[in-house]
């Protein structure tokens, strides 16, 4: 098992890790693009990378990938699992993951340490854990045939959930893993939060200027994410405009609440926050709402229905009288779970806590989209599975960013480059020097 490797001496570990590579011997005298073509990659193009390296773009079984290989390659490879993208967008990878680092500075650092960096596109936008795992593992196998002999997987947000799903379903694929701000507990609690918050918002803002646009049935998307036939608007511009349509009334609500902390708008804000046990913050409320309004149809299509239910749940919004709370519970939209969707969400992916790959998770204590409770619950699941020896978790403070109207809100995955780099260095030391990270490794 992989878990037994990490307590070997450094020399012995190097021998074992070398054994992870393909039994064939790559011919390093040939350009990497030529070797990639011989291994079945298509649509290949290569460009110079930093410091004499190579950036290779291509496709594996029709899925786009990018591989950045430094000139002095140490035969290690880091596979970056991408996060959620708005449904309707085309799955892509950055043409140059070093110049346009999607890892918040970590991939640039990793490449500079001699590791190859690789990213695969998913089969679809929106919820993509299943294809995220399959395509990342496929790319891992390909890069190993090119010469890699130790492999790490790293990702954030939905990509952090892909990391957990990958090491639980492919226990021999990766030597170490890092999940940043990840959907580590699973989709069901997150989707439940999105739907309950949207239902509460719809009810509390009914008949006000703060109501959300479009369809209000929380089991459906509120706005389309693809331009209608005949509309020549660029797809990404169209989706950004739709997002702003959702965000605008939320920012208006918070702006008025800020000017009058004792007014009805401030009361609504406090009640919304209490529904999901979160901060009364415009981003903490806004990010789940626009995700739900723009993404619910995709969730249903992928999972075969709604994987959660609020039937019978009793809500107690902050500051409501008993009569007001009773009326709220009578009028809030109720929804039922579909067994097919529950089964899918459990498979892709509800954490079991059973994995043998050393894993580091990092989560901000306040995150606008994936709550810190995902990290807390994941830790409990792993402990209940008797597997805490393979997990090290870190919590770091939330960070804020400016919003229109003089507001500010908490970021989603708002880590600093130093925190992202520290997480990789912690897993690198754990795997390659058998040094389990201490409590101050990521701060």
N, C-alpha and C positions, 0 to 999 in steps of 0.2 A: 504493500500500500504506500501511497505517496507520503502519508503522514509519518512513516518511520524514517524518512530521509533526513528530516530536519535536525536530528540530534546526532548525526554522524560527524566525524571530523571534517574539516574543510576539504582536505585532500580526498577523503573517501566520498564526500558529497559530490565533488566535481566529477569523479568517475561515474557515479550513479546518474547524475544529471546528464552527462554526455550520452549515456545509454538511452535517453529519451528520444534522441534523434532517429530519423529514418535509418534503416540498415543500409540503404544505398549511400554512396559517398558522393556528395555534390562536387561538381567540377568547378572550382572557384576561378579557374583560368578564363571561363567564358563570362561575358556580360550577364548581369542578372536578368535582363529582359529576355535574352536568348534562352537562359535556363528556365524562366517562367513559362515561355512559350512551349518548350519541350515538355513541361508538366501539365499542359492543357489550358493555361490562361489565354484569354483572347482579348482583342481590342486594346492591345498593349501600347503604351507610350511611356517614354522615360525622359526625365529632365534632371539636370544637376541639382543635387541637394547641398545643404550647407557643408562647408569644410571637406569638399570632395566626395560627398555621398551621392546617392541616387534616389530620386523619387519616382516610383513606378506606379502608374495607373493602369488598370485593366479590369477584366471581368472573370469571375469563376462561376461557371454554370449560369451565366447571365446576370450575376449580381456584381455590381461595381465594387472595386476595392482599391485601396491605396496602400503602398508599402514604402516607407522611408528607411533606407539602409545606410548607416554611416560608413565612411571609408574604412575605419578601423572597427569593424563589426566584432563584438565580443561573443557572438552567437546566441545572445539572449534576444527575446522578442516580447514586446508588450502590445497586447490587443485591446484596443479601446472600444468599449460598447457604447454606442451612441444613445442619446436620450430620446424623449418623445418629440415628435414633430406634428404640427397641426394636420389633421386629416385633409386629404386632397393634394398635399404637396408631393413632389416626386422624391423618392428615397435617393439620397446622394451621399458622397463622401467628399471631404475637402480635397481639392487637387494637391495641395501641399499642407500636410498636417503639422508641419514645423512652422512655416510662415504664418499659417492661420490655425493656431493651436486650439482645438476644441476642448482640451484638458486643462484650461486655465493656467498654462505655464508648465504643467507637468510633462507634457510630451516633448517640448523643447529641451527640458532638462534631461529627460530619459534618453533622447537621441544623443545629446552631448556626452552622456555616460557610456556610449558605445552600443546601446540597444537599438534594434530595429523597432519601428513603430508601424502598426498595421491596423486598418479600419475597414470593416465591410459594411456596405449598405444593407438595409433590411428589405424584405419583400414588399413592405408597404409602410406608409406613414401611419400616424396614430398609434394605437396599441400594437406593439410588435415584439413582445418578449419571445414568443415561440420562434419566429424567424431570426430574431436577434441572436438567440443561442445557436441555432443551426448554422447560420451564415458565419458567425464568429468562429465556431469550432471548425467549420470547413476551411476557413482562411488559416487557422492555426495549423491544421494538417498540411496545408500547402506550404506555408512558410517553414515548417519543419523539414519538408522535403527539399527546400532550398538551402537548408543548413542550420536552422535554429536548433538548439538543444536544451533550452529552458524557457519556459513560457509563463507570462503573467497576464492576467485579465484585469482591466480597470474600467470603471464606468460610473456615471453619476445619474441621479434621478431614475427614469425608467431604465437607463443603462446600468445603474446600480442594482436594480432588480434582475437584469439580464445576467449580471455577475453571479448573483446568488443562485439563480436557476441553472447557470452553466456548471457551477462546481457541484451542485446537488445531483444533476442529471448526467454529468460527464466527469466522474471523480478522478480520472487519470489524465485529464486533458491539460491541467494547468498546475504549475508549481506554487503559485501564490496569487492572491486576489485582493483587490481593493474596491470597496463600494463607497462612493461619496453621495450623501444626501439621497440614498437609494430607497426605492420601493421594496424594502427588504422583508417586511412582514407579509405583504401580498396586496393584490389588487382590491379584494373585497372591502376592507376598511376604508381605503382611499376613495373608491367609487361611492361607497355609502356616504362619506363626508361630502363629496361633490353634490350628490343628489339631495341630501337633506338640507344642505345650505341653500341650494337653488330653490327648493320648495319653500323654505322659510322666507327667503328674500322675496319671492313672488307674492307671498301672502302679506308680508309686512309692508311692502311698498305698493300694494294694489291701489290704483287710483291716484298715485302720486307722480311727480315728474321723474322719480328715481326708478321707475319700473324698467325691467330689462326689455330689450327689443325682441320682436319675433315671437316664435312659438313658446308658450309657457308650460306645456306638458313636459315634466322633467324626465320622462322616459324617451324623449325625442330631442334631437338637436334643435336649438332655437333659431339658428341662422345657417344658411349654406356656406360651405367653404370652397366651392368651385364656382367660377363665374358662369352665369347662365349662357345658354347657346346664343351666339351672336355678339356676346360681350367680349371685346378685345382686350380688356384689362389684364395686365400681367397677373398670374396666379398668386404670387407672393404678395403683391401690392393689394390684391383683392382680400386675401386672408388677413392682412394687417389692418385693413380698413374695417373688416367685420369685427376684429378683436377690439378696435377702438370704439365701435358702436356699443359693445358690451361694457367696456370700461368707463365710458363717459358718464353714464348716470350714477355709477358707483362712486366715481370721484366727486361728482356733484353732491351726493349724499354726505360723503365724508367732509367735503369742504364746508357745507352748511353746519354740520355737527361740530366742526372745529371752532366756528365763530360763535356758536351758542351751545356750550357743553350741557346745558340743562333743557335744551329744546327737544322736540319730537324726533328730529333726525338723529341726535345723539342717543336717544333712547333706542331707536331702531338699530343703530350700530352696536350698542351693548347687547341687545337681544340676539342679533346675528352671531356675534362672537360667542355667546353662551351656548348656542345650538351646537357648535363644533368644539367647544371648550378651547378657544383660541384667543389670541390677542385681538383687540378691537383696532385693527390696522387695515388700511385700504388695500394693501397688497395681499395680506393674509385672507381677506374676504374676496378680493377681486380675482386673484389667480385661480382659485377653485371654480369661481363662477364662470369665467370665460372658458375654462377648460370644459366645464359641463355643457355650456351653451353651444360650443363649437364641436364637441367630441362625442356626444352621447350616441348618435347614430352609428359611429364607428365602433364604440364599445359593444353595442348590441349585435352588429354584424359579425365582429370577431368572435364574440363569446357565445353567440346564439341566444341572446336575450339579456335580461338584467340579472346580475349575480347576487343582488342584495335585496332586502325587504325592510320597510319600516312599519309594516302592519302590526298594530298593537303597541307600538312604542309610544311612551308618554313623554312629551317635551315639557320642559319647565323654563321658558325663556326668562332671562333676567328682568326683574322689576315688574312682572305681570302679577295682577291680582289672581286669586283663585278662579274667578269667573272669566277673566281674560285668558288665562291659560287653558281653561276648559274649551273656550271658543276657538282658540288657536289650534288645539288638538283635534277639534271637530272639523275644522276647515282645511287644515294642511293636507296637501296631496299625499295619498298613500300609494305605495307600489309594492309589487310582489316579486320574489326571486323566481327565476326560471331554473329548474334542476339542471338543464343542459349548460346554462351559463355558470352555475355554481361549480359544476364539474370541470369546466374549462378553466375557470379562474383558479381552481385548486391545482390543476395540472400546470398552468402557465401564468403565474406561479405563486403558490402559497408555500411559504417556507416550512420545511420539515425540521430544520436544524441538524440534519444528518449530512455531513460533508467531511472530507479528510484533507482538503486543501487549506492551508493557513489563510485566514481571511481577516482583513482590517476594514472596519466601517468607521466613517466619520460623518457626523450629522450636526448641523447647527441646532441649538436649543429652540430657536424660532426660525421656521422656514415657511415661506409663503404658500407653498404648494404641497410638499411631502412633509407631513408633520413629524416632529421629533418622536412622537409615540410609535412610529414605524420602527425606529431604532430600538426603543425600549422593549417593544413587544418581541422583536427579533432576538434580542439578548435573552429574554425569558424562554423563548422557544428552544434556543440552542442549549441553554442550561438544563431545561427539562429533558432534552435528548441526551444529556450527559456528555456534551461535546464542547464545553467551554474552553478546553485546551487548544482548540483550533481557531478561536475567535479573540480578537482584541478590538475593543470599541473606544471611540473618542467622541466627546462632545465639545463643541466650540461655540462661542457666542454668535447670535445672529448679527447680520449686518444690514444696514439700511441704505436706500438709494433715493434720489429725488424723484418726485412725481409731479405732474402738472398741477397748477393751482396752489403752489406753495406747500404741497403735502410731501411726505416721505413715507416709504413703506419697506418692510423687510424683504430681502432678496430670497430667491429660490436658488440654492446651491451657490451662495455668495461667498465662497471661500477665496482666500488670498492665494496668489501663486506659491507663497512659502508654505501654506498649509497643504496644498495639493502635492507639492514636492516632498514635504515631510512624510506624507502618507506613503508615497512610493518608496522612499528611502527606508521607512520602517519595515515594509514587507520585504524589501530587498535584503536588509540585514537579517531578518527572521529566516528567510529561505537560504541565503548564501553564506551566512556566518553563524547560523543556528542561534541567533540572539533574539529571543522573544522581546518585542518592544515594551518599553516601560511606560508608565502613565504620562510622562511628559513628552513623548515622542512627537505628538501632534498637538499644538496649542493654538 
